[in-house]
């Protein structure tokens, strides 16, 4: 695995400088940039596509959680916060880790070790997640765990790990950000993760039904059935 590119996002300049200084001792981490607020951070993340961000929770204008909710592709996250009560929420989000400021070097060392171990499992591809806030509950969803997406008006419903949540974007919007080699739209209202396909069953008219490893079965439109056959030499 090559170097991991990271961003530091914190409204306190001194906190950013201290984090940069602490991370210089890790040659496998590459500093890509820094942001003092969520608006700057969103632009940098979309442009630079970092593997990892060190993200402050409480920032003026927009919190770290609100930033994540607006991103199409969420990198791996280590939260940095002066408030220990955010720790529980960070773990509910499946963040890699959280660091309470001021950050102790030995605590940072443990977080970096955890980063290496978890990102190693994703091979050389950048981690890809969606962040979804539903009521008071937060979800940090890896695309690889997302097996079904349904269109519900101007929203999408995401299915993953035996859970389902509403996402504040339409299926059409979401489709533009997904890997077309992994996700396939089988009809106007449904998209599936092809890695979850257990069996493809054609009917007498040539339309396909997809049985997923989760047990559900979904039928494709005639047009999308033909497209799937052409793409997959079916």
Biotite code that builds the C-alpha atoms (Angstrom):
import biotite.structure as struc

atoms = struc.array([
    struc.Atom([0.000, 0.000, 0.000], chain_id="A", res_id=1, res_name="UNK", atom_name="CA", element="C"),
    struc.Atom([1.331, 3.450, -0.955], chain_id="A", res_id=2, res_name="UNK", atom_name="CA", element="C"),
    struc.Atom([1.234, 6.604, 1.089], chain_id="A", res_id=3, res_name="UNK", atom_name="CA", element="C"),
    struc.Atom([-2.087, 7.660, 2.597], chain_id="A", res_id=4, res_name="UNK", atom_name="CA", element="C"),
    struc.Atom([-3.030, 11.216, 1.700], chain_id="A", res_id=5, res_name="UNK", atom_name="CA", element="C"),
    struc.Atom([-4.698, 13.163, 4.492], chain_id="A", res_id=6, res_name="UNK", atom_name="CA", element="C"),
    struc.Atom([-6.318, 16.519, 5.231], chain_id="A", res_id=7, res_name="UNK", atom_name="CA", element="C"),
    struc.Atom([-6.540, 18.337, 8.549], chain_id="A", res_id=8, res_name="UNK", atom_name="CA", element="C"),
    struc.Atom([-9.833, 20.151, 9.147], chain_id="A", res_id=9, res_name="UNK", atom_name="CA", element="C"),
    struc.Atom([-10.003, 22.328, 12.248], chain_id="A", res_id=10, res_name="UNK", atom_name="CA", element="C"),
    struc.Atom([-11.043, 25.921, 12.875], chain_id="A", res_id=11, res_name="UNK", atom_name="CA", element="C"),
    struc.Atom([-8.147, 26.447, 15.324], chain_id="A", res_id=12, res_name="UNK", atom_name="CA", element="C"),
    struc.Atom([-4.860, 27.275, 13.576], chain_id="A", res_id=13, res_name="UNK", atom_name="CA", element="C"),
    struc.Atom([-2.768, 26.123, 16.534], chain_id="A", res_id=14, res_name="UNK", atom_name="CA", element="C"),
    struc.Atom([-4.555, 22.749, 16.575], chain_id="A", res_id=15, res_name="UNK", atom_name="CA", element="C"),
    struc.Atom([-3.849, 22.305, 12.864], chain_id="A", res_id=16, res_name="UNK", atom_name="CA", element="C"),
    struc.Atom([-0.168, 23.177, 13.328], chain_id="A", res_id=17, res_name="UNK", atom_name="CA", element="C"),
    struc.Atom([0.186, 20.768, 16.238], chain_id="A", res_id=18, res_name="UNK", atom_name="CA", element="C"),
    struc.Atom([-1.416, 17.946, 14.251], chain_id="A", res_id=19, res_name="UNK", atom_name="CA", element="C"),
    struc.Atom([0.827, 18.602, 11.231], chain_id="A", res_id=20, res_name="UNK", atom_name="CA", element="C"),
    struc.Atom([3.901, 18.559, 13.464], chain_id="A", res_id=21, res_name="UNK", atom_name="CA", element="C"),
    struc.Atom([2.802, 15.313, 15.156], chain_id="A", res_id=22, res_name="UNK", atom_name="CA", element="C"),
    struc.Atom([2.124, 13.565, 11.841], chain_id="A", res_id=23, res_name="UNK", atom_name="CA", element="C"),
    struc.Atom([5.521, 14.407, 10.310], chain_id="A", res_id=24, res_name="UNK", atom_name="CA", element="C"),
    struc.Atom([7.010, 11.383, 12.032], chain_id="A", res_id=25, res_name="UNK", atom_name="CA", element="C"),
    struc.Atom([4.870, 9.016, 9.915], chain_id="A", res_id=26, res_name="UNK", atom_name="CA", element="C"),
    struc.Atom([6.511, 8.637, 6.475], chain_id="A", res_id=27, res_name="UNK", atom_name="CA", element="C"),
    struc.Atom([3.610, 6.582, 5.103], chain_id="A", res_id=28, res_name="UNK", atom_name="CA", element="C"),
    struc.Atom([1.237, 9.547, 5.552], chain_id="A", res_id=29, res_name="UNK", atom_name="CA", element="C"),
    struc.Atom([1.216, 12.360, 2.990], chain_id="A", res_id=30, res_name="UNK", atom_name="CA", element="C"),
    struc.Atom([-0.087, 15.796, 3.964], chain_id="A", res_id=31, res_name="UNK", atom_name="CA", element="C"),
    struc.Atom([-2.413, 17.125, 1.215], chain_id="A", res_id=32, res_name="UNK", atom_name="CA", element="C"),
    struc.Atom([-3.755, 20.286, 2.788], chain_id="A", res_id=33, res_name="UNK", atom_name="CA", element="C"),
    struc.Atom([-5.764, 21.888, 5.577], chain_id="A", res_id=34, res_name="UNK", atom_name="CA", element="C"),
    struc.Atom([-9.033, 23.746, 6.046], chain_id="A", res_id=35, res_name="UNK", atom_name="CA", element="C"),
    struc.Atom([-10.303, 26.025, 8.791], chain_id="A", res_id=36, res_name="UNK", atom_name="CA", element="C"),
    struc.Atom([-13.992, 25.393, 8.135], chain_id="A", res_id=37, res_name="UNK", atom_name="CA", element="C"),
    struc.Atom([-16.378, 22.908, 6.552], chain_id="A", res_id=38, res_name="UNK", atom_name="CA", element="C"),
    struc.Atom([-16.883, 24.968, 3.387], chain_id="A", res_id=39, res_name="UNK", atom_name="CA", element="C"),
    struc.Atom([-13.159, 24.970, 2.568], chain_id="A", res_id=40, res_name="UNK", atom_name="CA", element="C"),
    struc.Atom([-12.948, 21.321, 3.543], chain_id="A", res_id=41, res_name="UNK", atom_name="CA", element="C"),
    struc.Atom([-15.714, 20.244, 1.164], chain_id="A", res_id=42, res_name="UNK", atom_name="CA", element="C"),
    struc.Atom([-13.908, 21.838, -1.781], chain_id="A", res_id=43, res_name="UNK", atom_name="CA", element="C"),
    struc.Atom([-10.587, 20.222, -0.836], chain_id="A", res_id=44, res_name="UNK", atom_name="CA", element="C"),
    struc.Atom([-12.101, 16.781, -0.293], chain_id="A", res_id=45, res_name="UNK", atom_name="CA", element="C"),
    struc.Atom([-13.932, 16.820, -3.624], chain_id="A", res_id=46, res_name="UNK", atom_name="CA", element="C"),
    struc.Atom([-10.819, 18.026, -5.457], chain_id="A", res_id=47, res_name="UNK", atom_name="CA", element="C"),
    struc.Atom([-8.029, 16.076, -3.737], chain_id="A", res_id=48, res_name="UNK", atom_name="CA", element="C"),
    struc.Atom([-9.908, 12.879, -2.784], chain_id="A", res_id=49, res_name="UNK", atom_name="CA", element="C"),
    struc.Atom([-7.881, 12.126, 0.373], chain_id="A", res_id=50, res_name="UNK", atom_name="CA", element="C"),
    struc.Atom([-7.702, 8.670, 1.913], chain_id="A", res_id=51, res_name="UNK", atom_name="CA", element="C"),
    struc.Atom([-8.137, 10.084, 5.395], chain_id="A", res_id=52, res_name="UNK", atom_name="CA", element="C"),
    struc.Atom([-9.301, 13.255, 7.134], chain_id="A", res_id=53, res_name="UNK", atom_name="CA", element="C"),
    struc.Atom([-8.653, 14.462, 10.662], chain_id="A", res_id=54, res_name="UNK", atom_name="CA", element="C"),
    struc.Atom([-11.934, 16.230, 11.344], chain_id="A", res_id=55, res_name="UNK", atom_name="CA", element="C"),
    struc.Atom([-12.891, 18.613, 14.118], chain_id="A", res_id=56, res_name="UNK", atom_name="CA", element="C"),
    struc.Atom([-16.484, 18.167, 15.265], chain_id="A", res_id=57, res_name="UNK", atom_name="CA", element="C"),
    struc.Atom([-17.419, 21.644, 16.485], chain_id="A", res_id=58, res_name="UNK", atom_name="CA", element="C"),
    struc.Atom([-16.686, 24.355, 13.908], chain_id="A", res_id=59, res_name="UNK", atom_name="CA", element="C"),
    struc.Atom([-18.454, 27.679, 13.270], chain_id="A", res_id=60, res_name="UNK", atom_name="CA", element="C"),
    struc.Atom([-20.978, 27.716, 10.444], chain_id="A", res_id=61, res_name="UNK", atom_name="CA", element="C"),
    struc.Atom([-21.167, 23.975, 9.928], chain_id="A", res_id=62, res_name="UNK", atom_name="CA", element="C"),
    struc.Atom([-20.162, 21.038, 12.126], chain_id="A", res_id=63, res_name="UNK", atom_name="CA", element="C"),
    struc.Atom([-18.007, 18.128, 11.070], chain_id="A", res_id=64, res_name="UNK", atom_name="CA", element="C"),
    struc.Atom([-21.080, 15.897, 11.009], chain_id="A", res_id=65, res_name="UNK", atom_name="CA", element="C"),
    struc.Atom([-22.919, 18.315, 8.707], chain_id="A", res_id=66, res_name="UNK", atom_name="CA", element="C"),
    struc.Atom([-19.906, 18.361, 6.392], chain_id="A", res_id=67, res_name="UNK", atom_name="CA", element="C"),
    struc.Atom([-19.910, 14.578, 6.084], chain_id="A", res_id=68, res_name="UNK", atom_name="CA", element="C"),
    struc.Atom([-23.609, 14.546, 5.289], chain_id="A", res_id=69, res_name="UNK", atom_name="CA", element="C"),
    struc.Atom([-23.049, 16.691, 2.188], chain_id="A", res_id=70, res_name="UNK", atom_name="CA", element="C"),
    struc.Atom([-20.165, 14.675, 0.711], chain_id="A", res_id=71, res_name="UNK", atom_name="CA", element="C"),
    struc.Atom([-20.715, 12.265, -2.192], chain_id="A", res_id=72, res_name="UNK", atom_name="CA", element="C"),
    struc.Atom([-17.626, 10.243, -1.239], chain_id="A", res_id=73, res_name="UNK", atom_name="CA", element="C"),
    struc.Atom([-16.589, 10.232, 2.399], chain_id="A", res_id=74, res_name="UNK", atom_name="CA", element="C"),
    struc.Atom([-12.976, 9.256, 3.123], chain_id="A", res_id=75, res_name="UNK", atom_name="CA", element="C"),
    struc.Atom([-11.875, 7.470, 6.265], chain_id="A", res_id=76, res_name="UNK", atom_name="CA", element="C"),
    struc.Atom([-12.385, 9.751, 9.266], chain_id="A", res_id=77, res_name="UNK", atom_name="CA", element="C"),
    struc.Atom([-10.609, 10.321, 12.549], chain_id="A", res_id=78, res_name="UNK", atom_name="CA", element="C"),
    struc.Atom([-12.521, 12.826, 14.634], chain_id="A", res_id=79, res_name="UNK", atom_name="CA", element="C"),
    struc.Atom([-10.608, 15.339, 16.722], chain_id="A", res_id=80, res_name="UNK", atom_name="CA", element="C"),
    struc.Atom([-12.560, 17.052, 19.455], chain_id="A", res_id=81, res_name="UNK", atom_name="CA", element="C"),
    struc.Atom([-12.188, 18.860, 22.748], chain_id="A", res_id=82, res_name="UNK", atom_name="CA", element="C"),
    struc.Atom([-15.437, 17.267, 23.950], chain_id="A", res_id=83, res_name="UNK", atom_name="CA", element="C"),
    struc.Atom([-15.300, 13.668, 25.082], chain_id="A", res_id=84, res_name="UNK", atom_name="CA", element="C"),
    struc.Atom([-19.076, 13.192, 24.727], chain_id="A", res_id=85, res_name="UNK", atom_name="CA", element="C"),
    struc.Atom([-18.635, 13.054, 20.964], chain_id="A", res_id=86, res_name="UNK", atom_name="CA", element="C"),
    struc.Atom([-16.600, 9.875, 21.304], chain_id="A", res_id=87, res_name="UNK", atom_name="CA", element="C"),
    struc.Atom([-19.639, 7.607, 21.553], chain_id="A", res_id=88, res_name="UNK", atom_name="CA", element="C"),
    struc.Atom([-21.208, 9.196, 18.484], chain_id="A", res_id=89, res_name="UNK", atom_name="CA", element="C"),
    struc.Atom([-17.953, 8.811, 16.568], chain_id="A", res_id=90, res_name="UNK", atom_name="CA", element="C"),
    struc.Atom([-17.922, 5.083, 17.184], chain_id="A", res_id=91, res_name="UNK", atom_name="CA", element="C"),
    struc.Atom([-21.605, 4.815, 16.259], chain_id="A", res_id=92, res_name="UNK", atom_name="CA", element="C"),
    struc.Atom([-20.522, 6.260, 12.911], chain_id="A", res_id=93, res_name="UNK", atom_name="CA", element="C"),
    struc.Atom([-17.835, 3.593, 12.488], chain_id="A", res_id=94, res_name="UNK", atom_name="CA", element="C"),
    struc.Atom([-15.184, 6.277, 12.299], chain_id="A", res_id=95, res_name="UNK", atom_name="CA", element="C"),
    struc.Atom([-11.713, 4.818, 12.366], chain_id="A", res_id=96, res_name="UNK", atom_name="CA", element="C"),
    struc.Atom([-11.028, 6.530, 15.664], chain_id="A", res_id=97, res_name="UNK", atom_name="CA", element="C"),
    struc.Atom([-11.381, 9.738, 17.630], chain_id="A", res_id=98, res_name="UNK", atom_name="CA", element="C"),
    struc.Atom([-8.796, 11.881, 19.385], chain_id="A", res_id=99, res_name="UNK", atom_name="CA", element="C"),
    struc.Atom([-9.542, 14.200, 22.280], chain_id="A", res_id=100, res_name="UNK", atom_name="CA", element="C"),
    struc.Atom([-7.602, 17.481, 22.188], chain_id="A", res_id=101, res_name="UNK", atom_name="CA", element="C"),
    struc.Atom([-4.943, 18.133, 23.244], chain_id="A", res_id=102, res_name="UNK", atom_name="CA", element="C"),
    struc.Atom([-3.853, 14.977, 21.413], chain_id="A", res_id=103, res_name="UNK", atom_name="CA", element="C"),
    struc.Atom([-1.318, 12.819, 23.230], chain_id="A", res_id=104, res_name="UNK", atom_name="CA", element="C"),
    struc.Atom([1.398, 11.302, 21.039], chain_id="A", res_id=105, res_name="UNK", atom_name="CA", element="C"),
    struc.Atom([0.858, 7.773, 22.349], chain_id="A", res_id=106, res_name="UNK", atom_name="CA", element="C"),
    struc.Atom([-2.877, 8.060, 21.606], chain_id="A", res_id=107, res_name="UNK", atom_name="CA", element="C"),
    struc.Atom([-2.107, 9.279, 18.091], chain_id="A", res_id=108, res_name="UNK", atom_name="CA", element="C"),
    struc.Atom([0.254, 6.323, 17.628], chain_id="A", res_id=109, res_name="UNK", atom_name="CA", element="C"),
    struc.Atom([-2.592, 3.905, 18.397], chain_id="A", res_id=110, res_name="UNK", atom_name="CA", element="C"),
    struc.Atom([-4.898, 5.704, 15.962], chain_id="A", res_id=111, res_name="UNK", atom_name="CA", element="C"),
    struc.Atom([-2.308, 5.548, 13.167], chain_id="A", res_id=112, res_name="UNK", atom_name="CA", element="C"),
    struc.Atom([-1.784, 1.824, 13.779], chain_id="A", res_id=113, res_name="UNK", atom_name="CA", element="C"),
    struc.Atom([-5.538, 1.308, 13.541], chain_id="A", res_id=114, res_name="UNK", atom_name="CA", element="C"),
    struc.Atom([-5.613, 3.281, 10.269], chain_id="A", res_id=115, res_name="UNK", atom_name="CA", element="C"),
    struc.Atom([-2.929, 1.102, 8.700], chain_id="A", res_id=116, res_name="UNK", atom_name="CA", element="C"),
    struc.Atom([-4.679, -2.106, 9.703], chain_id="A", res_id=117, res_name="UNK", atom_name="CA", element="C"),
    struc.Atom([-8.135, -1.096, 8.494], chain_id="A", res_id=118, res_name="UNK", atom_name="CA", element="C"),
    struc.Atom([-7.149, 0.604, 5.244], chain_id="A", res_id=119, res_name="UNK", atom_name="CA", element="C"),
    struc.Atom([-4.868, -2.314, 4.376], chain_id="A", res_id=120, res_name="UNK", atom_name="CA", element="C"),
    struc.Atom([-8.016, -4.444, 4.097], chain_id="A", res_id=121, res_name="UNK", atom_name="CA", element="C"),
    struc.Atom([-9.307, -2.181, 1.316], chain_id="A", res_id=122, res_name="UNK", atom_name="CA", element="C"),
    struc.Atom([-6.244, -3.042, -0.802], chain_id="A", res_id=123, res_name="UNK", atom_name="CA", element="C"),
    struc.Atom([-5.054, -0.034, -2.788], chain_id="A", res_id=124, res_name="UNK", atom_name="CA", element="C"),
    struc.Atom([-8.441, 1.529, -3.498], chain_id="A", res_id=125, res_name="UNK", atom_name="CA", element="C"),
    struc.Atom([-9.509, 4.619, -1.636], chain_id="A", res_id=126, res_name="UNK", atom_name="CA", element="C"),
    struc.Atom([-12.192, 3.986, 0.976], chain_id="A", res_id=127, res_name="UNK", atom_name="CA", element="C"),
    struc.Atom([-15.629, 5.083, -0.178], chain_id="A", res_id=128, res_name="UNK", atom_name="CA", element="C"),
    struc.Atom([-18.473, 5.785, 2.189], chain_id="A", res_id=129, res_name="UNK", atom_name="CA", element="C"),
    struc.Atom([-21.729, 7.620, 2.521], chain_id="A", res_id=130, res_name="UNK", atom_name="CA", element="C"),
    struc.Atom([-22.644, 9.504, 5.662], chain_id="A", res_id=131, res_name="UNK", atom_name="CA", element="C"),
    struc.Atom([-26.354, 9.546, 6.491], chain_id="A", res_id=132, res_name="UNK", atom_name="CA", element="C"),
    struc.Atom([-28.125, 11.339, 9.333], chain_id="A", res_id=133, res_name="UNK", atom_name="CA", element="C"),
    struc.Atom([-31.567, 9.958, 10.132], chain_id="A", res_id=134, res_name="UNK", atom_name="CA", element="C"),
    struc.Atom([-33.175, 11.690, 13.078], chain_id="A", res_id=135, res_name="UNK", atom_name="CA", element="C"),
    struc.Atom([-30.696, 11.457, 15.937], chain_id="A", res_id=136, res_name="UNK", atom_name="CA", element="C"),
    struc.Atom([-28.970, 8.428, 14.443], chain_id="A", res_id=137, res_name="UNK", atom_name="CA", element="C"),
    struc.Atom([-25.889, 8.604, 12.222], chain_id="A", res_id=138, res_name="UNK", atom_name="CA", element="C"),
    struc.Atom([-24.639, 6.023, 9.734], chain_id="A", res_id=139, res_name="UNK", atom_name="CA", element="C"),
    struc.Atom([-21.224, 5.748, 8.114], chain_id="A", res_id=140, res_name="UNK", atom_name="CA", element="C"),
    struc.Atom([-21.910, 3.336, 5.236], chain_id="A", res_id=141, res_name="UNK", atom_name="CA", element="C"),
    struc.Atom([-19.228, 1.668, 3.133], chain_id="A", res_id=142, res_name="UNK", atom_name="CA", element="C"),
    struc.Atom([-20.288, 1.303, -0.505], chain_id="A", res_id=143, res_name="UNK", atom_name="CA", element="C"),
    struc.Atom([-19.214, -2.347, -0.409], chain_id="A", res_id=144, res_name="UNK", atom_name="CA", element="C"),
    struc.Atom([-21.912, -2.983, 2.239], chain_id="A", res_id=145, res_name="UNK", atom_name="CA", element="C"),
    struc.Atom([-24.640, -1.179, 0.311], chain_id="A", res_id=146, res_name="UNK", atom_name="CA", element="C"),
    struc.Atom([-26.562, -3.861, -1.577], chain_id="A", res_id=147, res_name="UNK", atom_name="CA", element="C"),
    struc.Atom([-29.761, -2.124, -2.696], chain_id="A", res_id=148, res_name="UNK", atom_name="CA", element="C"),
    struc.Atom([-30.943, 1.432, -3.391], chain_id="A", res_id=149, res_name="UNK", atom_name="CA", element="C"),
    struc.Atom([-34.590, 2.310, -3.978], chain_id="A", res_id=150, res_name="UNK", atom_name="CA", element="C"),
    struc.Atom([-36.040, 5.544, -5.307], chain_id="A", res_id=151, res_name="UNK", atom_name="CA", element="C"),
    struc.Atom([-38.580, 7.121, -2.946], chain_id="A", res_id=152, res_name="UNK", atom_name="CA", element="C"),
    struc.Atom([-39.621, 10.356, -4.645], chain_id="A", res_id=153, res_name="UNK", atom_name="CA", element="C"),
    struc.Atom([-36.838, 12.907, -4.188], chain_id="A", res_id=154, res_name="UNK", atom_name="CA", element="C"),
    struc.Atom([-35.085, 10.611, -1.720], chain_id="A", res_id=155, res_name="UNK", atom_name="CA", element="C"),
    struc.Atom([-33.351, 7.264, -1.851], chain_id="A", res_id=156, res_name="UNK", atom_name="CA", element="C"),
    struc.Atom([-33.644, 4.372, 0.554], chain_id="A", res_id=157, res_name="UNK", atom_name="CA", element="C"),
    struc.Atom([-30.367, 2.575, 1.244], chain_id="A", res_id=158, res_name="UNK", atom_name="CA", element="C"),
    struc.Atom([-30.138, -1.073, 2.329], chain_id="A", res_id=159, res_name="UNK", atom_name="CA", element="C"),
    struc.Atom([-27.011, -2.296, 4.126], chain_id="A", res_id=160, res_name="UNK", atom_name="CA", element="C"),
    struc.Atom([-26.098, -4.748, 6.902], chain_id="A", res_id=161, res_name="UNK", atom_name="CA", element="C"),
    struc.Atom([-29.761, -5.590, 7.565], chain_id="A", res_id=162, res_name="UNK", atom_name="CA", element="C"),
    struc.Atom([-30.599, -1.912, 7.995], chain_id="A", res_id=163, res_name="UNK", atom_name="CA", element="C"),
    struc.Atom([-32.349, 0.608, 5.779], chain_id="A", res_id=164, res_name="UNK", atom_name="CA", element="C"),
    struc.Atom([-32.247, 4.404, 5.915], chain_id="A", res_id=165, res_name="UNK", atom_name="CA", element="C"),
    struc.Atom([-33.493, 7.362, 3.905], chain_id="A", res_id=166, res_name="UNK", atom_name="CA", element="C"),
    struc.Atom([-30.886, 9.434, 2.100], chain_id="A", res_id=167, res_name="UNK", atom_name="CA", element="C"),
    struc.Atom([-31.596, 13.081, 1.234], chain_id="A", res_id=168, res_name="UNK", atom_name="CA", element="C"),
    struc.Atom([-30.748, 12.687, -2.440], chain_id="A", res_id=169, res_name="UNK", atom_name="CA", element="C"),
    struc.Atom([-32.586, 11.213, -5.378], chain_id="A", res_id=170, res_name="UNK", atom_name="CA", element="C"),
    struc.Atom([-31.549, 7.956, -6.998], chain_id="A", res_id=171, res_name="UNK", atom_name="CA", element="C"),
    struc.Atom([-30.648, 9.918, -10.146], chain_id="A", res_id=172, res_name="UNK", atom_name="CA", element="C"),
    struc.Atom([-28.263, 12.144, -8.157], chain_id="A", res_id=173, res_name="UNK", atom_name="CA", element="C"),
    struc.Atom([-26.755, 9.222, -6.301], chain_id="A", res_id=174, res_name="UNK", atom_name="CA", element="C"),
    struc.Atom([-26.259, 7.181, -9.464], chain_id="A", res_id=175, res_name="UNK", atom_name="CA", element="C"),
    struc.Atom([-23.869, 9.815, -10.829], chain_id="A", res_id=176, res_name="UNK", atom_name="CA", element="C"),
    struc.Atom([-21.481, 9.264, -7.897], chain_id="A", res_id=177, res_name="UNK", atom_name="CA", element="C"),
    struc.Atom([-21.524, 5.445, -7.800], chain_id="A", res_id=178, res_name="UNK", atom_name="CA", element="C"),
    struc.Atom([-19.073, 3.077, -9.471], chain_id="A", res_id=179, res_name="UNK", atom_name="CA", element="C"),
    struc.Atom([-20.836, 1.772, -12.624], chain_id="A", res_id=180, res_name="UNK", atom_name="CA", element="C"),
    struc.Atom([-18.696, -1.365, -12.450], chain_id="A", res_id=181, res_name="UNK", atom_name="CA", element="C"),
    struc.Atom([-20.223, -2.195, -9.067], chain_id="A", res_id=182, res_name="UNK", atom_name="CA", element="C"),
    struc.Atom([-23.757, -0.777, -9.138], chain_id="A", res_id=183, res_name="UNK", atom_name="CA", element="C"),
    struc.Atom([-26.360, -1.483, -11.813], chain_id="A", res_id=184, res_name="UNK", atom_name="CA", element="C"),
    struc.Atom([-29.771, 0.140, -12.181], chain_id="A", res_id=185, res_name="UNK", atom_name="CA", element="C"),
    struc.Atom([-32.216, -2.649, -12.960], chain_id="A", res_id=186, res_name="UNK", atom_name="CA", element="C"),
    struc.Atom([-35.259, -0.420, -13.420], chain_id="A", res_id=187, res_name="UNK", atom_name="CA", element="C"),
    struc.Atom([-36.469, 3.131, -12.839], chain_id="A", res_id=188, res_name="UNK", atom_name="CA", element="C"),
    struc.Atom([-36.752, 2.695, -9.077], chain_id="A", res_id=189, res_name="UNK", atom_name="CA", element="C"),
    struc.Atom([-34.082, 0.150, -8.127], chain_id="A", res_id=190, res_name="UNK", atom_name="CA", element="C"),
    struc.Atom([-30.303, -0.164, -8.208], chain_id="A", res_id=191, res_name="UNK", atom_name="CA", element="C"),
    struc.Atom([-28.342, -3.174, -6.964], chain_id="A", res_id=192, res_name="UNK", atom_name="CA", element="C"),
    struc.Atom([-24.768, -3.888, -5.946], chain_id="A", res_id=193, res_name="UNK", atom_name="CA", element="C"),
    struc.Atom([-23.701, -6.558, -8.449], chain_id="A", res_id=194, res_name="UNK", atom_name="CA", element="C"),
    struc.Atom([-21.319, -8.153, -5.942], chain_id="A", res_id=195, res_name="UNK", atom_name="CA", element="C"),
    struc.Atom([-24.421, -9.282, -4.015], chain_id="A", res_id=196, res_name="UNK", atom_name="CA", element="C"),
    struc.Atom([-25.938, -11.163, -6.976], chain_id="A", res_id=197, res_name="UNK", atom_name="CA", element="C"),
    struc.Atom([-26.481, -14.832, -6.127], chain_id="A", res_id=198, res_name="UNK", atom_name="CA", element="C"),
    struc.Atom([-28.316, -15.852, -9.280], chain_id="A", res_id=199, res_name="UNK", atom_name="CA", element="C"),
    struc.Atom([-29.656, -14.285, -12.495], chain_id="A", res_id=200, res_name="UNK", atom_name="CA", element="C"),
    struc.Atom([-32.909, -15.842, -13.715], chain_id="A", res_id=201, res_name="UNK", atom_name="CA", element="C"),
    struc.Atom([-34.375, -15.051, -17.187], chain_id="A", res_id=202, res_name="UNK", atom_name="CA", element="C"),
    struc.Atom([-38.100, -15.418, -17.859], chain_id="A", res_id=203, res_name="UNK", atom_name="CA", element="C"),
    struc.Atom([-39.796, -16.528, -21.089], chain_id="A", res_id=204, res_name="UNK", atom_name="CA", element="C"),
    struc.Atom([-39.745, -12.942, -22.410], chain_id="A", res_id=205, res_name="UNK", atom_name="CA", element="C"),
    struc.Atom([-36.051, -12.459, -21.711], chain_id="A", res_id=206, res_name="UNK", atom_name="CA", element="C"),
    struc.Atom([-36.475, -10.205, -18.675], chain_id="A", res_id=207, res_name="UNK", atom_name="CA", element="C"),
    struc.Atom([-34.070, -10.903, -15.848], chain_id="A", res_id=208, res_name="UNK", atom_name="CA", element="C"),
    struc.Atom([-34.661, -11.364, -12.150], chain_id="A", res_id=209, res_name="UNK", atom_name="CA", element="C"),
    struc.Atom([-31.764, -10.917, -9.734], chain_id="A", res_id=210, res_name="UNK", atom_name="CA", element="C"),
    struc.Atom([-31.646, -13.043, -6.619], chain_id="A", res_id=211, res_name="UNK", atom_name="CA", element="C"),
    struc.Atom([-29.359, -11.448, -4.045], chain_id="A", res_id=212, res_name="UNK", atom_name="CA", element="C"),
    struc.Atom([-27.251, -13.094, -1.374], chain_id="A", res_id=213, res_name="UNK", atom_name="CA", element="C"),
    struc.Atom([-29.478, -11.373, 1.174], chain_id="A", res_id=214, res_name="UNK", atom_name="CA", element="C"),
    struc.Atom([-32.413, -13.518, 0.008], chain_id="A", res_id=215, res_name="UNK", atom_name="CA", element="C"),
    struc.Atom([-34.452, -10.909, -1.871], chain_id="A", res_id=216, res_name="UNK", atom_name="CA", element="C"),
    struc.Atom([-35.218, -11.055, -5.583], chain_id="A", res_id=217, res_name="UNK", atom_name="CA", element="C"),
    struc.Atom([-35.737, -8.067, -7.901], chain_id="A", res_id=218, res_name="UNK", atom_name="CA", element="C"),
    struc.Atom([-36.935, -7.932, -11.519], chain_id="A", res_id=219, res_name="UNK", atom_name="CA", element="C"),
    struc.Atom([-35.270, -5.785, -14.157], chain_id="A", res_id=220, res_name="UNK", atom_name="CA", element="C"),
    struc.Atom([-37.055, -3.871, -16.897], chain_id="A", res_id=221, res_name="UNK", atom_name="CA", element="C"),
    struc.Atom([-36.836, -5.161, -20.461], chain_id="A", res_id=222, res_name="UNK", atom_name="CA", element="C"),
    struc.Atom([-34.442, -2.389, -21.438], chain_id="A", res_id=223, res_name="UNK", atom_name="CA", element="C"),
    struc.Atom([-32.130, -2.895, -18.459], chain_id="A", res_id=224, res_name="UNK", atom_name="CA", element="C"),
    struc.Atom([-32.273, -6.671, -18.880], chain_id="A", res_id=225, res_name="UNK", atom_name="CA", element="C"),
    struc.Atom([-30.957, -6.274, -22.423], chain_id="A", res_id=226, res_name="UNK", atom_name="CA", element="C"),
    struc.Atom([-28.275, -3.849, -21.246], chain_id="A", res_id=227, res_name="UNK", atom_name="CA", element="C"),
    struc.Atom([-27.132, -6.252, -18.506], chain_id="A", res_id=228, res_name="UNK", atom_name="CA", element="C"),
    struc.Atom([-26.934, -9.106, -21.000], chain_id="A", res_id=229, res_name="UNK", atom_name="CA", element="C"),
    struc.Atom([-24.842, -7.046, -23.403], chain_id="A", res_id=230, res_name="UNK", atom_name="CA", element="C"),
    struc.Atom([-22.463, -5.897, -20.699], chain_id="A", res_id=231, res_name="UNK", atom_name="CA", element="C"),
    struc.Atom([-21.982, -9.324, -19.206], chain_id="A", res_id=232, res_name="UNK", atom_name="CA", element="C"),
    struc.Atom([-22.111, -11.512, -22.339], chain_id="A", res_id=233, res_name="UNK", atom_name="CA", element="C"),
    struc.Atom([-25.150, -13.173, -20.759], chain_id="A", res_id=234, res_name="UNK", atom_name="CA", element="C"),
])
